[in-house]
Amino acid sequence: MDNRQINDLLDKLALESFNAKEEQQALMYIHKFNSDSSTGLTDDEFFKAESEMWEVINRSSRPNHFRWFRNYAAAAVATIIFAAGLYYYTSSSLGGTNLVSYTRDIPAGKDGATLTLGNGKKIAISEASVGLLVDDPDITITKTDNGMIVYKVKSSYGDVTEYNTLETSNGQQSQIILPDNSKVFLNAGSSIKYPSSFSHLKERRVELSGEAYFEISKDKNHPFIIKSNHQDVKVLGTHFNINSYGNERATKTTLIEGSVLINNKYILKPGELAINSDGKWDVMPADIDLELAWKNNDFYFRETAMENVMKQIARWYNIEVEYSDPRLKSITISGIISRTKPISIVLETLGAAGKMRFKIDGRNVTAMPQ
């Protein structure tokens, strides 16, 4: 985004002539700017301006929604927004602020998983060396430099079907190339169960718990079917995301390209989102950036209830969350935060937006009113 486009967008925001797409565009570009750039402000000045911007962004009434962009030190505001990033506060002394208290910070999640073979053998992927993990008469399993698990089926593979499971705990994510060359990206707290070979099967059927992004290799003669919570998704070759955590009220399927058939009833087109909530279905245009934020190492919230926000935070940082006041669960949050930051920075941002504070005690986080 060049200076002219930035100024045009700021003018629209100031005059309240923006639409929802332009508002999201502004937030996305804010996020993409280098958060480590100098703002020319002290930490206290930056945090004060950041907090006030959150209040403006999240103000429920539309009148004068973005007029603050053109007053209150406009030059400094533009510098903060487009050089530092609205949702980042990178001071190393966050533990001393009044929004987050802790004695020991919690780092972001990382690549890792446990692979359970059909014979019951377990392999901790994060602890395994790069290279060949399994060299059986029928298959080989390799770990690449970036931690991806790769299956190769040998020509001698027989008719016996064994099922393997790749499982990420909270605080882990992983990638795998299945025996048919399909790619699967697993989010934290997820698992996928799959046969060690598809060669003698009419269908390529797997089971998913949690969330995963799929890039399915094309094979018209062998449909790929994903069984998840209360749904079967049938594909021939396509890219899509499924969110099917057991502690969420709905299962969401987002199609990026190709087509999928859900429960032999609902056909999705690229850019559509299907939501299955207790057997009630809704199909709508998808916000791809929102639904795939996790895969791009971001948290992306759009008027999301704090209870649901903290479910995502809990899975990625492997924490338990408590609320000193149950009413905090219903506070809504909008914004983008990097998943690569320590939890203190994420909670600092949420605290500024939701007018709350947090206490970190080991792996327990308590949310409290300000």
Protein Blocks (a to p, Z undefined) as FASTA:
>chain_A
ZZklmmmmmmmmmnopacfklmmmmmmmmmmpcfkbcehiafklmmmmmmmmmmmmmpmb
lghklmmmmgghlllmmmmmmmnopkbcfbfklmmmckbgcfbdcddddeddddddfkop
acdfklpccdjfbdcfkbccdddfkopacddddfklcfbdcdddddddehiacddddfko
pacdddehiacdddfbfklpcbdcdddehjddddddddfklccddddehiacddfbdcdd
ddddfkbcbdcdddfbhcddehhlaccdehiacddeehiacdddddfklmmmmmnopacd
ehiafklmmmmmmmmnopadddfblklmmpcceddddfkbcfklmmmmmmmmnopaddde
hjaccdddZZ
